[in-house]
Amino acid sequence: MISVATIAGLEAHGIGYILGTRERSTREVRTTVIDNDGVAAPLTIPRQKGETDLAIKEVSVVGRPLRTLP
C-alpha cells in the first residue's frame, strides 16, 4: 500500500500518479468514487487472451482529481 508520506512527496515534486484500490474494499471508495454520478467513458485494454472492458471517470475528492476504473 502507498503511504500518505509517499503521496505527499509525489505531489510536492509535481509528479502525477495513479493509485489503485479494490473497488468495494473501503467505504470511502464506495461512497465517494463508485457511487458518484459522473459520466464514465468506456476503455478497452488489449490482453494476451482477448480484451478487458472497463470504464473510467474522474471524481474530485478534497480538491484533488481522482480517476477510477470501475
TAVENWO-V947798 format. One record per run of one state. SS is the DSSP state (helix for helix, strand for strand, loop for the rest). FROM is the first residue (numbers start at 0). LEN is the number of residues. Records with the same first field share a line. If there is no record, write none. Layout:
SS: FROM-LEN, FROM-LEN
This chain:
loop: 0-3, 12-14, 34-6, 47-2, 61-2, 69-1
helix: 3-9, 26-8
strand: 40-7, 49-12, 63-6
